[in-house]
Amino acid sequence: MRFAGVLLLLLIGTGPARAQNDDPFGEAIGKARAELEAERSALLARRTEIDEKRLALTTAVDERAEAVETLAEQWREQTRMRDERDSELRKLVESLDQADRDAAAARVMLVELRRNIDAQFGVVDAERRRSALEEIDVLLEGEQRLLAAADALLTLVGDHAKAAAGIRALEGSAILPDGREVTGKHLLLGDVLTLFAGNNAAESGVVTLVTGSQRPHVFTELDPELGEGIVAVAAGREATVPLDISSGAALRTQQSRLTLLEQFHAGGVVMYPIAVVALLGLLVGVIKLIALLRIRTDFHNPLDALLAKLRSGETDQARALADRARPPVRALMQVAVDKRDASRDDLEEALQEAILKESSVVDRWISVLEVGAAVAPLLGLLGTVTGMIETFRLISVFGTGDPRLLSGGISEALLTTEAGLIAAIPLLLLHAFLARRATAIADALEASAIGFLNRVRPEEWEPA
């Protein structure tokens, strides 16, 4: 309102000029102008003050912005450092995991090496170093003592390698096959050979390890000269001794072999019917083979001779010739003599009947071989199934801690299958040969009878 009044006075003041002293509004206008100037000055001062404060605020904002940028840069630096620390931490964790895996792999290798120690050292060395091996077993049980276990194992293997450079003679004892324990000398030739020299040649032999025992046993079933050679070498003399480069594996293989009678008993009760089938089939096959091989398939000559007798009217000689002939052609010749006065059709039917009878005689007992060849494998399979059932029953009782229990049971169960196949194969081959031979004889009989009929002319025969 004050500003509007001043403006009104200014407008009034623009009218016709009058003397200030005479214009009653002049003083008011001047006063208004003075106040307007004062207000203008105050406004300018206020504007200056505002500009100064704005400058100050702008400066403060800039300073705050710089501070914020500085803090943001510091935050970014902290974030980068944190990411680097996280990356280093992940690498450290991965390194620890890899170290754990390496430690686990090293432990597996050490455990495997420990398991192979007994086989590598041999029976005698393993027994002598039993205490050291037990200490290594204790070290391997602890996760934090792998370095100590590795050092002990490598030291033990190194010492053994140095000691195995030549022949060593060690005092000790061993168990003979009859169960007696005798004292003597163990002769060690590296890891290749371990011999035992007892009091005499009968108590000397190759040292081997028996299942279920950690004591050295002696395989004495050698040539007597070899036993004497072992005693001589133990006494420091030169001699010939057995050399087993398989570290006892060959002896264990020889000891594990079963004789034919042992295999028969190990197969169980099913081996008895398999043996009966095999023996009966072979007996029948051999008898039948001899019988069929004695039959000559050239039946034309005796039939031609019979036909000549009949044509000349020598009936008695023809009958004697037929009786002297060998089966199966004898039956055909006898029918030809008996039916000499019959018609051709009657003679043909009689000969065909005789051929059928003789063919059945030739084929007799051959089917026994076929049945035996089919039954023997089935009996073997039956024995295998029953043996496997017994093996799994033992596994359910004793568990699978010893793989040899499972492999031994399966091996014994398969003996019946082996026996069944051994019995079936020759029976099958013999049946095939005899069946073909019998077919050939029957075909020859039929061919000879047809040829005989084609040459028969009853009207040409002389009356008896």
C-alpha positions as CSV (number, residue, x, y, z in Angstrom):
1,M,0.0,0.0,0.0
2,R,2.9,2.3,0.8
3,F,4.4,1.7,-2.6
4,A,1.0,2.4,-4.3
5,G,0.7,5.7,-2.5
6,V,4.1,6.8,-3.6
7,L,3.3,5.8,-7.2
8,L,0.1,7.9,-7.0
9,L,2.0,10.9,-5.9
10,L,4.4,10.4,-8.7
11,L,1.6,10.4,-11.2
12,I,0.1,13.5,-9.7
13,G,3.5,15.1,-9.9
14,T,3.6,14.7,-13.6
15,G,0.7,17.1,-14.2
16,P,1.2,20.8,-15.0
17,A,4.1,22.3,-13.3
18,R,3.2,24.3,-10.3
19,A,5.2,26.1,-7.8
20,Q,6.3,23.8,-5.0
21,N,5.5,26.3,-2.4
22,D,2.1,26.8,-3.8
23,D,1.4,23.0,-4.4
24,P,0.2,21.4,-1.2
25,F,1.3,18.1,-2.4
26,G,4.8,19.0,-3.3
27,E,6.1,18.4,0.2
28,A,4.4,15.0,0.3
29,I,5.8,14.0,-3.0
30,G,9.3,14.9,-2.0
31,K,8.8,13.1,1.2
32,A,7.5,10.1,-0.8
33,R,10.5,10.3,-3.1
34,A,12.8,10.5,-0.2
35,E,11.2,7.4,1.3
36,L,11.3,5.7,-2.1
37,E,15.0,6.4,-2.3
38,A,15.4,5.1,1.2
39,E,13.5,2.0,0.3
40,R,15.5,1.6,-2.8
41,S,18.7,1.9,-0.9
42,A,17.4,-0.6,1.6
43,L,16.4,-2.9,-1.2
44,L,19.9,-2.6,-2.7
45,A,21.5,-3.3,0.6
46,R,19.2,-6.2,1.1
47,R,20.0,-7.5,-2.3
48,T,23.7,-7.1,-1.6
49,E,23.3,-8.9,1.6
50,I,21.4,-11.7,-0.2
51,D,24.1,-11.9,-2.8
52,E,26.7,-12.1,-0.1
53,K,24.8,-14.9,1.7
54,R,24.2,-16.6,-1.6
55,L,27.9,-16.5,-2.4
56,A,28.6,-17.8,1.1
57,L,26.0,-20.5,0.7
58,T,27.4,-21.4,-2.8
59,T,30.9,-21.6,-1.3
60,A,29.6,-23.8,1.5
61,V,27.7,-26.0,-0.9
62,D,30.9,-26.3,-3.1
63,E,32.9,-27.2,0.0
64,R,30.2,-29.7,1.0
65,A,30.2,-31.2,-2.5
66,E,34.0,-31.5,-2.4
67,A,33.7,-33.1,1.0
68,V,31.0,-35.5,-0.3
69,E,33.2,-36.3,-3.4
70,T,36.1,-36.9,-1.0
71,L,34.0,-39.2,1.1
72,A,32.7,-41.0,-2.0
73,E,36.3,-41.5,-3.2
74,Q,37.2,-42.8,0.2
75,W,34.2,-45.1,0.1
76,R,35.1,-46.4,-3.3
77,E,38.7,-47.0,-2.1
78,Q,37.4,-48.8,0.9
79,T,35.1,-50.9,-1.3
80,R,38.0,-51.7,-3.6
81,M,40.1,-52.7,-0.7
82,R,37.3,-54.8,0.7
83,D,36.9,-56.6,-2.7
84,E,40.6,-57.2,-2.8
85,R,40.5,-58.6,0.7
86,D,37.5,-60.8,-0.2
87,S,39.4,-62.0,-3.3
88,E,42.4,-62.8,-1.2
89,L,40.2,-64.5,1.3
90,R,38.6,-66.7,-1.4
91,K,42.1,-67.5,-2.7
92,L,43.2,-68.4,0.8
93,V,40.1,-70.6,1.3
94,E,40.8,-72.3,-2.1
95,S,44.4,-72.8,-1.1
96,L,43.3,-74.3,2.2
97,D,40.8,-76.6,0.4
98,Q,43.6,-77.6,-2.1
99,A,45.9,-78.2,0.8
100,D,43.2,-80.4,2.4
101,R,42.8,-82.3,-0.8
102,D,46.5,-82.7,-1.2
103,A,46.8,-83.9,2.4
104,A,43.9,-86.4,1.8
105,A,45.6,-87.7,-1.4
106,A,49.0,-87.9,0.4
107,R,47.3,-89.9,3.2
108,V,45.7,-92.3,0.7
109,M,49.1,-92.8,-0.9
110,L,50.7,-93.4,2.4
111,V,48.0,-95.8,3.4
112,E,48.4,-97.7,0.1
113,L,52.1,-97.8,0.5
114,R,51.7,-99.1,4.0
115,R,49.4,-101.8,2.7
116,N,52.0,-102.9,0.2
117,I,54.8,-103.0,2.7
118,D,54.2,-106.6,3.7
119,A,54.2,-107.8,0.2
120,Q,57.2,-105.7,-0.7
121,F,59.3,-106.6,2.3
122,G,58.5,-110.3,2.4
123,V,57.4,-112.4,5.3
124,V,60.6,-112.3,7.2
125,D,61.3,-108.6,6.9
126,A,57.7,-107.8,7.7
127,E,58.0,-109.8,10.9
128,R,61.3,-108.2,11.9
129,R,59.9,-104.7,11.4
130,R,56.6,-105.3,12.9
131,S,57.1,-102.8,15.7
132,A,58.1,-100.0,13.3
133,L,55.1,-100.8,11.1
134,E,52.8,-100.6,14.1
135,E,54.2,-97.2,15.0
136,I,53.5,-96.1,11.4
137,D,49.9,-97.3,11.7
138,V,49.5,-95.2,14.8
139,L,50.9,-92.1,13.0
140,L,48.6,-92.7,10.0
141,E,45.5,-92.7,12.2
142,G,46.1,-89.1,13.2
143,E,45.3,-86.4,10.6
144,Q,48.0,-84.0,11.9
145,R,50.9,-86.5,11.8
146,L,51.1,-87.3,8.1
147,L,54.5,-85.8,7.7
148,A,55.9,-87.9,10.5
149,A,54.2,-91.0,9.0
150,A,55.6,-90.2,5.6
151,D,59.1,-89.7,7.0
152,A,58.9,-93.0,8.9
153,L,57.7,-94.9,5.8
154,L,60.3,-93.4,3.5
155,T,63.0,-94.1,6.1
156,L,61.8,-97.7,6.4
157,V,61.6,-98.2,2.7
158,G,65.1,-96.7,2.2
159,D,66.6,-98.9,4.9
160,H,65.0,-101.9,3.4
161,A,66.3,-101.0,-0.1
162,K,69.9,-100.7,1.3
163,A,69.6,-103.9,3.2
164,A,68.2,-105.8,0.2
165,A,71.3,-105.1,-2.0
166,G,72.7,-108.6,-1.3
167,I,72.0,-112.0,0.3
168,R,71.2,-111.8,4.0
169,A,71.1,-114.7,6.4
170,L,68.9,-114.1,9.4
171,E,68.3,-116.4,12.4
172,G,64.6,-117.2,12.9
173,S,61.9,-119.8,12.9
174,A,59.3,-121.0,10.5
175,I,56.3,-123.3,10.4
176,L,56.5,-126.6,8.4
177,P,53.5,-128.0,6.4
178,D,52.8,-130.5,9.2
179,G,52.4,-127.6,11.7
180,R,55.7,-128.0,13.5
181,E,57.8,-124.8,14.2
182,V,61.5,-125.2,13.7
183,T,64.4,-122.8,14.0
184,G,66.9,-122.2,11.3
185,K,68.2,-119.5,8.9
186,H,66.2,-117.3,6.6
187,L,68.1,-116.6,3.4
188,L,66.9,-113.3,1.8
189,L,67.9,-112.4,-1.8
190,G,66.5,-108.9,-2.0
191,D,62.8,-108.9,-2.6
192,V,63.0,-111.8,-5.0
193,L,63.7,-114.8,-2.9
194,T,63.2,-115.9,0.7
195,L,64.4,-119.4,1.6
196,F,64.5,-121.2,4.9
197,A,67.3,-123.6,5.9
198,G,66.2,-126.0,8.7
199,N,68.1,-128.8,10.3
200,N,68.0,-130.9,7.2
201,A,66.8,-130.9,3.6
202,A,63.3,-132.1,4.5
203,E,62.8,-129.0,6.7
204,S,64.2,-126.6,4.1
205,G,62.3,-124.8,1.3
206,V,60.8,-121.6,0.1
207,V,59.2,-119.2,2.6
208,T,55.6,-118.3,1.9
209,L,52.7,-116.6,3.7
210,V,49.6,-118.6,4.6
211,T,46.2,-116.9,4.7
212,G,45.2,-116.0,8.2
213,S,48.7,-116.2,9.6
214,Q,51.5,-113.6,9.9
215,R,54.1,-116.2,10.6
216,P,56.4,-117.4,7.8
217,H,55.6,-120.9,6.5
218,V,57.8,-123.2,4.5
219,F,56.9,-124.9,1.2
220,T,59.0,-128.1,1.4
221,E,57.6,-130.0,-1.5
222,L,60.7,-129.5,-3.6
223,D,63.3,-131.7,-5.2
224,P,65.5,-133.2,-2.5
225,E,68.6,-131.8,-4.2
226,L,67.1,-128.3,-3.9
227,G,66.5,-128.8,-0.2
228,E,70.1,-129.9,0.2
229,G,71.2,-126.9,-1.8
230,I,69.4,-124.5,0.6
231,V,71.2,-126.1,3.6
232,A,74.5,-125.8,1.8
233,V,74.0,-122.1,1.0
234,A,73.1,-121.4,4.6
235,A,76.4,-123.1,5.6
236,G,78.3,-120.8,3.2
237,R,78.9,-123.3,0.4
238,E,77.9,-123.0,-3.2
239,A,74.9,-124.9,-4.3
240,T,71.8,-124.8,-6.6
241,V,68.7,-123.3,-5.0
242,P,65.1,-122.7,-6.3
243,L,64.5,-119.2,-7.5
244,D,61.0,-117.7,-7.4
245,I,60.9,-114.3,-9.1
246,S,57.2,-114.0,-8.3
247,S,57.9,-113.4,-4.6
248,G,55.9,-116.4,-3.6
249,A,53.0,-115.9,-6.0
250,A,53.9,-118.9,-8.1
251,L,54.0,-121.1,-5.0
252,R,50.7,-119.8,-3.7
253,T,49.2,-120.5,-7.2
254,Q,50.6,-124.0,-7.1
255,Q,49.3,-124.6,-3.6
256,S,45.8,-123.3,-4.6
257,R,45.5,-125.6,-7.5
258,L,43.1,-128.5,-7.0
259,T,43.5,-132.0,-8.3
260,L,40.7,-133.6,-10.4
261,L,39.5,-135.5,-7.3
262,E,39.6,-132.3,-5.1
263,Q,37.6,-130.4,-7.8
264,F,35.1,-133.2,-7.9
265,H,34.6,-133.1,-4.1
266,A,34.6,-129.3,-4.0
267,G,31.7,-129.2,-6.5
268,G,29.3,-130.8,-4.1
269,V,26.6,-133.5,-4.6
270,V,25.6,-132.2,-8.0
271,M,29.0,-133.5,-9.4
272,Y,27.8,-137.1,-8.9
273,P,24.8,-137.0,-11.3
274,I,27.0,-135.1,-13.8
275,A,29.6,-137.8,-13.6
276,V,26.9,-140.5,-14.0
277,V,25.5,-138.7,-17.1
278,A,28.9,-138.3,-18.6
279,L,30.1,-141.9,-18.0
280,L,26.8,-143.4,-19.2
281,G,26.7,-141.2,-22.3
282,L,30.3,-141.9,-23.1
283,L,29.8,-145.7,-22.6
284,V,26.7,-145.7,-24.9
285,G,28.5,-143.5,-27.4
286,V,31.6,-145.6,-27.6
287,I,29.6,-148.9,-28.0
288,K,27.3,-147.3,-30.6
289,L,30.3,-145.8,-32.4
290,I,32.0,-149.2,-32.7
291,A,28.7,-150.8,-33.9
292,L,28.0,-148.2,-36.5
293,L,31.6,-148.1,-37.8
294,R,31.5,-151.8,-38.4
295,I,28.5,-151.4,-40.8
296,R,29.6,-151.0,-44.4
297,T,27.3,-148.8,-46.4
298,D,28.0,-150.6,-49.7
299,F,24.9,-152.8,-49.8
300,H,24.7,-153.3,-53.6
301,N,27.2,-156.2,-53.9
302,P,25.3,-158.6,-51.5
303,L,22.0,-157.7,-53.0
304,D,23.4,-158.2,-56.5
305,A,24.7,-161.6,-55.5
306,L,21.3,-162.5,-54.0
307,L,19.6,-161.4,-57.2
308,A,21.9,-163.6,-59.2
309,K,21.0,-166.7,-57.0
310,L,17.3,-166.0,-57.3
311,R,17.4,-165.6,-61.0
312,S,19.3,-169.0,-61.4
313,G,16.7,-170.7,-59.1
314,E,19.3,-171.4,-56.3
315,T,16.9,-170.7,-53.5
316,D,18.7,-172.6,-50.8
317,Q,22.0,-170.9,-51.7
318,A,20.2,-167.5,-51.7
319,R,18.7,-168.1,-48.3
320,A,22.1,-169.2,-46.9
321,L,23.7,-166.1,-48.4
322,A,21.0,-163.9,-46.8
323,D,21.6,-165.6,-43.4
324,R,25.3,-165.1,-43.6
325,A,25.0,-161.4,-44.4
326,R,25.6,-158.7,-41.7
327,P,22.8,-156.5,-40.4
328,P,21.2,-154.3,-41.5
329,V,21.3,-155.6,-45.1
330,R,20.5,-159.2,-43.8
331,A,16.9,-158.2,-43.1
332,L,16.5,-156.9,-46.7
333,M,18.0,-160.1,-48.2
334,Q,15.8,-162.3,-46.0
335,V,12.7,-160.4,-47.1
336,A,13.8,-160.7,-50.7
337,V,14.1,-164.5,-50.4
338,D,10.8,-164.9,-48.5
339,K,8.9,-162.6,-50.9
340,R,10.4,-164.0,-54.1
341,D,7.0,-165.2,-55.4
342,A,5.2,-162.0,-54.4
343,S,4.3,-159.1,-56.7
344,R,6.5,-156.1,-57.1
345,D,4.3,-153.9,-54.9
346,D,4.2,-156.5,-52.1
347,L,8.0,-156.9,-52.3
348,E,8.4,-153.1,-52.2
349,E,6.2,-152.8,-49.1
350,A,8.0,-155.6,-47.3
351,L,11.4,-154.1,-48.1
352,Q,10.2,-150.7,-46.8
353,E,9.0,-152.3,-43.6
354,A,12.4,-154.0,-43.2
355,I,14.2,-150.6,-43.8
356,L,12.1,-148.9,-41.1
357,K,12.8,-151.7,-38.6
358,E,16.5,-151.7,-39.3
359,S,16.7,-147.8,-39.2
360,S,15.1,-147.9,-35.7
361,V,17.7,-150.4,-34.7
362,V,20.5,-148.2,-36.1
363,D,19.1,-145.1,-34.3
364,R,18.7,-147.0,-31.0
365,W,20.4,-145.4,-27.9
366,I,21.6,-142.4,-29.9
367,S,19.0,-140.2,-28.2
368,V,20.7,-141.0,-24.9
369,L,23.6,-138.9,-26.0
370,E,21.3,-136.0,-26.9
371,V,19.6,-136.1,-23.6
372,G,22.9,-136.3,-21.7
373,A,24.3,-133.3,-23.7
374,A,21.3,-131.3,-22.7
375,V,21.0,-132.4,-19.0
376,A,24.7,-132.1,-18.1
377,P,24.9,-128.2,-18.4
378,L,21.6,-127.9,-16.6
379,L,23.0,-130.0,-13.7
380,G,26.1,-127.8,-13.7
381,L,23.9,-124.6,-13.6
382,L,21.9,-126.1,-10.7
383,G,25.1,-126.7,-8.8
384,T,26.3,-123.2,-9.5
385,V,23.0,-121.7,-8.3
386,T,23.0,-123.8,-5.1
387,G,26.7,-122.9,-4.5
388,M,25.9,-119.2,-5.0
389,I,23.0,-119.4,-2.5
390,E,25.4,-120.9,0.1
391,T,28.0,-118.2,-0.7
392,F,25.6,-115.4,-0.1
393,R,24.3,-117.1,3.1
394,L,27.9,-117.0,4.4
395,I,28.3,-113.4,3.4
396,S,25.1,-112.5,5.3
397,V,26.6,-114.2,8.3
398,F,30.3,-113.1,8.1
399,G,30.0,-110.0,5.9
400,T,32.2,-109.0,3.0
401,G,35.3,-108.1,5.0
402,D,37.4,-110.8,3.3
403,P,37.0,-110.7,-0.5
404,R,38.6,-114.2,-0.7
405,L,35.5,-115.6,1.0
406,L,33.4,-114.4,-1.9
407,S,35.8,-115.3,-4.6
408,G,36.5,-118.8,-3.2
409,G,32.8,-119.5,-2.9
410,I,32.1,-118.4,-6.4
411,S,35.0,-120.4,-7.7
412,E,33.7,-123.6,-6.1
413,A,30.2,-122.9,-7.3
414,L,31.4,-122.5,-10.9
415,L,33.1,-126.0,-10.8
416,T,29.8,-127.6,-11.4
417,T,29.2,-125.5,-14.5
418,E,32.6,-126.4,-15.7
419,A,32.0,-130.1,-15.1
420,G,28.6,-129.9,-16.9
421,L,30.2,-128.3,-20.0
422,I,33.0,-130.7,-20.0
423,A,30.5,-133.6,-20.0
424,A,28.2,-132.0,-22.5
425,I,30.6,-131.0,-25.2
426,P,31.9,-134.5,-26.1
427,L,28.4,-136.0,-25.8
428,L,27.1,-133.3,-28.2
429,L,29.9,-133.9,-30.7
430,L,29.5,-137.7,-30.4
431,H,25.7,-137.5,-30.9
432,A,26.1,-135.3,-34.0
433,F,28.6,-137.8,-35.6
434,L,26.5,-140.9,-34.7
435,A,23.3,-139.3,-35.9
436,R,24.9,-138.4,-39.2
437,R,26.3,-141.9,-39.5
438,A,22.9,-143.5,-38.7
439,T,21.3,-141.3,-41.3
440,A,23.9,-142.3,-43.9
441,I,23.3,-146.0,-43.2
442,A,19.5,-145.6,-43.5
443,D,19.9,-143.7,-46.8
444,A,22.2,-146.3,-48.1
445,L,19.7,-149.0,-47.2
446,E,16.9,-147.2,-48.9
447,A,19.0,-146.5,-52.0
448,S,20.1,-150.2,-52.2
449,A,16.5,-151.4,-51.8
450,I,15.3,-149.1,-54.6
451,G,18.1,-150.3,-56.9
452,F,17.3,-153.9,-56.1
453,L,13.6,-153.3,-56.9
454,N,14.5,-151.7,-60.2
455,R,16.5,-154.8,-61.3
456,V,13.9,-157.4,-60.1
457,R,12.1,-159.3,-62.8
458,P,10.2,-162.2,-61.0
459,E,9.3,-163.8,-64.4
460,E,13.0,-164.3,-65.1
461,W,13.6,-166.3,-62.0
462,E,14.0,-170.1,-62.4
463,P,11.4,-172.1,-60.5
464,A,12.8,-173.7,-57.3
